[in-house]
Amino acid sequence: MPVANMPMPIAPTEKNKRADELIVLNVSGRRFETWRNTLDRYPDTLLGSSEKEFFYNEETKEYFFDRDADVFRAVLNFYRTGKLHYPRSDGWKKWKRYSRVGLGDITIASPINDD
């Protein structure tokens, strides 16, 4: 039984490999991986601009940010979806300070359940 209704795409080869770059964001010891073009969608933000290069560690080949990793998970999802979902238990005040670090105008979606 086939998994998909449509034919599978051609597997990557050297010729047609993804042009995007996988980058590692280390937030207070927790590593997050994402594609560069995910961050590039918001060029007026810290992660979407060249300003993030100040936080690049040549030895580890990752960007290091001394921030709350639990909060950053939702920030990274904002870059992916364009909507900020935050845990109900945190409330909006905790999230408001992230607008000061370069998120700019954000669309607040419903809080996520943190059960």
N, C-alpha and C positions, 0 to 999 in steps of 0.2 A: 504494500500500500504506500503510495507516494506521500511524502510529508507536505509538499506544496502543490498547488494546482498549476502553477506556472513553472516553466523550466528554470533550473538554477542558473545563476550568472556564471560566466567564465571565471575560473579560478585565477587569482593574480599570478602574473609572471613578471620577470624583470621589466618587460616591455610595458605592461599595463598596471604596474604597481600603483597603489594609492599615492598621490602626490602630497598628501597631508602628512604632518609630523605628529607623532605621539609625544606628549610632554608629561613630565611628572611634577606635580605640585606637592611639596611637603609642608603640611600645616601642623606645626607643633608636634612633629614626629609621625603623623598619620599621612600616608602617601595616597594621593589621588592621581589618576591618570585620565587624560582627556586629549582630544585632538586640538591642534593649534587653531584650526578653522572654527571650532566651537567658541573659543575665546575671542577670535577676530571679529565675530558678529557684533561686538560692542567695543569699537575702537576708542571710544572716549572714556573707557574705564581702565583701572590699573592693570587688570589681567589681559585686556584686549589691546593695550598699547605697548610701545617699546619700553615704557617705564618699568615694567616687570623685570627687565634685564638687570636692574640694580639688585634684585633678589636672587639672581642665578648663582649657583655654587658649581664651579668648574669641576671640583673633585667628585661630587656626587652626581653631577649632570642633572640637577633638579633645581626647582625654584623653592626657596624656603621662606615661609611666612609664619611669624610668631603670633598666631591668632587661634581662636577657638575652633577646633576641628569639627565639632558637632554642628556649629553654626555654618561653617564653610561648606559642609555637604549640601545645605540648602542653597547657598550662594552659587555653587557650581551647577546645581540643577536649574537655577535661574538662567545661567548662560546657555543651558541646553534647551530650555522650554520657553524662556521669555516671561515666566511667571514665578513669583516668589511664594513658595509654600513654607510656612514656618510652624514649628510645633506649638500647639495651644498653650502648653505650660510656660513657654518663653514670653509670650505676649509681644506686642509690637514695639515697645520701648527698646528692648534688646536689639531688635532688628534695625531700628531707625539709625543707629550709629554706623551701620554698614553703608548707608547712603553717603556718609562723609568720606568713605574710603574709595569712592568712585563708582558706585552702582548707578548713580544718576537717577533718571526717572524710572521707577519700577512699577510693574503691575502687581498689586497685591492680590493673590488668589486666596481661596479659603484656607484656613489653617489645617495642617495635617494632624491626624490623630496620633498621639505619641503613646498609645497603649502598648 
